[in-house]
């Protein structure tokens, strides 16, 4: 699934940049962190919509 791969890549990159004192890396870390948060929201929305479609199709 696309979300899992992208979320994992963001997590790995944040881990790599964590603790860096370089201002450029600090800015990059913030960008990746925002992207990570956005991906988590998108993934949650995807699963919520999928569950709703399943519920509408199958009923209670």
N, C-alpha and C positions, 0 to 999 in steps of 0.2 A: 504494500500500500504506500502510496506517495507520501502521506502525512508522516508515517513512522520513519521513513528514510530521511526526510527533511528535518524532522524534529531531532533525530539522532545526530545528524550532521551539525545542527546548531549547537546541541549539547556538547559535542566533541570540541567544536571550535571555541565555545565559551570556556570549557575546561582548559584548553590550551592557552587562552588569553588571560585567564584568571591570575591575578597576582602580578601582572605586568605593570611596570611603572612608566612605560612609554605612553605619552598622551595619544599618539595615533592608535595604539592598541586599545586604549581606554575608550576612545570614540567607536572603534570597530566593535568592541565588546557590547557597547550600548546598542548599536545597530542590530547586532545578532540577537541580543536579548529581546529587543522589540519584535524582531522577525519570529523568534521562538514563541513569544506570547501570542502573536497573530496566528501562527500555525496551530497552536493549541485551541484557540477559539474556533478556528475553521474546522478542525477535527471534531470538536464537540458539536458544532452546528451540523456537520455531516451526519454524525451518528444519531443526533436528535431527529433530523429529518428522515433518516432511514427507518428509525424506530416508528415514527408516526406513519410512514407509508406502509410498513408491515402491519401496524395496528389497524389502519383503515382497510387494508386488504383482507386481513384475517379476522378482524373483529376482536371482541373481548376474549 
